[in-house]
Amino acid sequence: MWTTGSMTVNGIVIHYCVKHYEEPSEVYGIDGGRVSKLSLKQSGRIVTNYDRGWDVKPVTKEAEIALGILLEKYN
């Protein structure tokens, strides 16, 4: 299932797109969890990207916080 949306972290808007499943995946999921794809954008640029592996680890503090929130909810 794909989930998209946005959240505000420290006054900055983070847009997200997350692909998550009902069952976890040791091979493709983040930390063996249910999220297999995740993208975060801040001010129009990608600040985190995971596509069955890390392409871009969080590059801002806001991205780190948003990632933690999304993993808590979907992973």
Buried (B, 14 or more C-beta within 10 A) or exposed (E): EEBEEEBEBEEBEBBBBBBBBEEBBEEBBBEEBBBBBBBBBBEEEBBBBBEEEEEBEBBBEBBBBBBEBBBEEBB
